């Protein structure tokens, strides 16, 4: 889409990609009114990222609605009031972006299935192919209340460790990637794994768990040489679901 605003082409493309991701999260019903957030590092900067203007629904998100903030939570976008920034979003996303420079996009959700699994003592069980994508690669962070205190950032980062996905206990899910495509792939599979677990456990039958060797094999298969191409193909395919909205979100 044509950039009619004041942003350079790289930032405008990033804004359109992030707005598309917001719309896709709405499409797959992974929203919680105005209370979750997705961020993307601003191209060419190490200390700035794009995030939603607080109060805009994901299904209405446009490239021009996204605001730039720095690692201190200060709005960089002209005319943005500090109250337009979700404080919890700033705490969570700034922590990950600052500590993990290779993770450019971070997604946080409060879905029913994600919250349900986050409250289960055993966490995500290795009972589905979707769940096995995260076998040995999933972090957990204990609940500390609404994330309003900067002191929690160090603990979030420490708990995430080298991983790209984390279950926030009694809270929800977090996933990240090198771009919107990878972050979408991570949160989509994590969410589907949680949905499958809730349904399987709700059935009341004894669960079947794959052997340890198979669990490790499957996790490795998700990161083989073809994974980057598959992630990109999936991202392009997903955006076709909201193709009719492109003029709206890239505006």
C-alpha positions in Angstrom: 0.0 0.0 0.0 1.1 3.6 -0.6 2.7 5.4 2.3 0.9 8.7 2.5 2.2 9.6 6.0 5.5 11.0 7.3 7.2 7.6 7.9 10.0 6.3 5.9 9.3 3.3 3.7 10.9 0.8 6.1 8.8 2.0 9.1 5.7 2.1 7.0 6.1 -1.5 5.8 6.7 -2.5 9.5 3.5 -0.7 10.5 1.5 -2.4 7.8 2.9 -5.8 8.9 2.1 -5.2 12.5 -1.4 -3.9 11.8 -2.0 -7.1 9.8 -0.9 -9.2 12.7 -3.3 -7.3 15.0 -6.1 -8.0 12.5 -5.2 -11.7 12.3 -5.3 -12.0 16.1 -8.8 -10.6 15.9 -9.7 -13.0 13.1 -8.6 -16.0 15.2 -10.3 -14.5 18.3 -7.2 -14.2 20.3 -8.1 -10.8 21.7 -9.3 -9.4 25.1 -11.0 -6.1 24.2 -8.1 -3.5 24.7 -6.0 -5.4 27.2 -3.4 -7.3 25.3 -0.7 -6.1 23.0 1.7 -6.8 20.1 5.0 -4.9 19.5 7.5 -4.7 16.7 10.9 -3.1 16.8 11.2 0.0 14.6 13.5 -0.7 11.7 16.9 1.0 12.1 16.5 1.4 15.9 17.6 -0.7 18.8 15.7 1.2 21.5 12.3 1.9 20.0 9.3 -0.3 19.2 5.8 0.0 17.8 2.8 -0.9 19.9 -0.9 -0.4 19.8 -2.4 2.9 20.9 -4.3 2.0 24.1 -8.0 1.7 23.5 -8.0 0.7 19.8 -9.6 -2.7 19.2 -7.4 -5.2 17.3 -10.1 -5.6 14.6 -9.9 -1.8 13.9 -6.1 -1.5 14.1 -4.4 0.6 11.3 -0.8 1.2 10.6 -1.2 4.9 11.5 -2.7 3.9 14.9 0.5 2.3 16.1 2.7 4.4 18.4 6.5 4.4 18.9 7.8 4.2 22.5 11.3 3.8 23.8 12.6 1.4 26.5 11.7 3.9 29.2 8.1 4.0 28.1 8.2 7.5 26.7 6.1 8.1 23.6 8.3 9.0 20.6 5.4 9.5 18.2 4.4 13.2 18.3 1.1 14.1 19.9 0.8 10.9 21.9 -0.1 11.2 25.6 1.5 8.8 28.1 -2.0 7.6 28.9 -2.2 6.2 25.4 0.4 3.6 26.3 -0.7 0.5 28.2 1.7 0.4 31.2 1.6 -3.4 31.5 2.3 -3.7 27.7 5.3 -1.4 28.1 6.7 -3.5 31.0 6.4 -6.8 29.3 7.4 -5.8 25.8 10.3 -3.5 26.7 11.8 -6.2 28.8 11.9 -8.7 25.9 13.0 -6.2 23.3 15.8 -4.9 25.4 17.2 -8.2 26.5 16.7 -10.2 23.2 17.8 -8.0 20.2 17.1 -10.9 17.8 13.4 -10.9 18.8 11.8 -8.1 16.9 8.2 -9.0 17.4 6.5 -9.9 20.7 2.9 -11.1 21.1 1.0 -11.3 24.4 -2.5 -12.8 24.7 -5.3 -13.5 27.3 -7.2 -16.3 25.6 -9.5 -18.6 27.5 -7.5 -21.7 26.6 -4.1 -19.9 27.3 -5.3 -18.7 30.7 -6.7 -22.2 31.5 -3.4 -23.9 30.8 -1.5 -21.2 32.6 -3.4 -22.1 35.7 -2.8 -25.8 35.4 0.1 -27.0 37.6 1.7 -29.2 34.9 1.5 -26.5 32.3 1.5 -27.4 28.6 1.4 -31.2 28.3 3.1 -33.1 25.4 -0.1 -34.5 24.1 -0.4 -33.0 20.6 1.8 -32.3 17.7 1.2 -28.6 18.3 2.4 -28.9 21.9 5.5 -30.9 20.8 6.7 -27.9 18.8 7.5 -26.3 22.2 8.8 -29.4 24.0 11.9 -28.3 25.9 11.5 -24.8 24.5 8.8 -23.3 26.6 9.4 -21.0 29.6 7.1 -20.2 32.6 6.9 -17.0 34.6 5.0 -16.9 37.9 2.2 -14.5 38.4 3.1 -11.3 40.2 0.0 -9.3 39.7 -0.7 -6.9 36.9 2.6 -6.1 35.3 3.0 -2.5 36.4 6.4 -2.5 38.1 9.6 -2.1 36.2 11.3 -4.5 38.7 9.4 -7.4 37.1 11.3 -6.9 33.8 14.4 -8.6 35.0 12.5 -11.6 36.2 10.5 -11.9 32.9 13.7 -12.0 31.0 15.4 -14.4 33.3 12.4 -16.8 33.1 12.2 -16.6 29.3 15.8 -17.6 29.0 16.8 -18.6 25.5 13.2 -19.4 24.5 10.7 -17.7 22.2 7.6 -18.7 24.0 6.4 -18.5 27.6 3.4 -19.2 29.7 2.6 -16.4 32.1 1.1 -18.3 35.1 -2.5 -17.4 35.9 -2.3 -14.8 33.2 -1.8 -15.9 29.5 0.7 -16.5 26.8 3.7 -14.8 25.3 5.5 -15.6 22.0 8.1 -13.8 20.0 10.0 -14.0 16.8 12.5 -12.3 14.5 9.5 -10.8 12.6 5.7 -10.7 12.5 5.6 -14.0 10.5 7.6 -16.0 13.1 5.8 -14.4 16.1 2.5 -15.3 14.5 3.6 -18.8 13.9 4.7 -19.2 17.6 1.5 -17.8 19.1 -0.8 -19.6 16.7 0.7 -23.0 17.6 0.9 -22.3 21.3 -2.7 -21.2 21.4 -3.9 -24.2 19.4 -1.9 -26.5 21.7 -3.6 -25.0 24.7 -7.0 -25.3 23.1 -6.4 -29.0 22.3 -5.2 -29.6 25.9 -8.3 -28.0 27.4 -10.6 -30.1 25.2 -8.6 -33.3 25.8 -8.6 -32.9 29.5 -12.3 -32.0 29.5 -13.2 -35.3 27.9 -12.2 -37.1 31.1 -10.4 -40.0 29.3 -6.9 -41.1 30.1 -4.4 -39.1 28.0 -1.9 -40.7 25.6 1.6 -39.2 25.7 4.2 -39.9 23.0 7.5 -41.5 24.0 10.4 -39.2 25.1 12.3 -40.0 21.9 9.4 -39.0 19.8 8.8 -35.8 21.7 12.4 -34.7 21.1 12.3 -35.7 17.5 9.1 -33.7 16.8 10.5 -30.6 18.5 13.6 -30.8 16.4 11.5 -31.3 13.2 9.9 -27.9 13.8 13.3 -26.2 13.6 14.8 -28.0 10.6 16.2 -26.3 7.5 12.7 -25.9 6.0 11.1 -24.2 9.0 11.8 -20.6 7.9 10.2 -21.2 4.5 7.2 -22.8 6.1 6.8 -19.9 8.5 6.9 -17.4 5.7 4.4 -19.4 3.6 2.0 -19.7 6.5 2.3 -15.9 7.1 1.5 -15.1 3.5 -1.4 -17.6 3.6 -2.8 -16.1 6.8 -2.8 -12.6 5.4 -5.0 -13.8 2.6 -7.7 -14.3 5.2 -7.8 -10.5 5.8 -6.9 -9.4 2.2 -10.2 -7.5 2.0 -9.1 -5.4 5.0 -5.7 -4.4 3.5 -6.9 -0.9 2.5 -8.2 -0.5 6.0 -5.3 -1.7 8.1 -2.5 -0.3 5.9 -3.8 3.2 6.3 
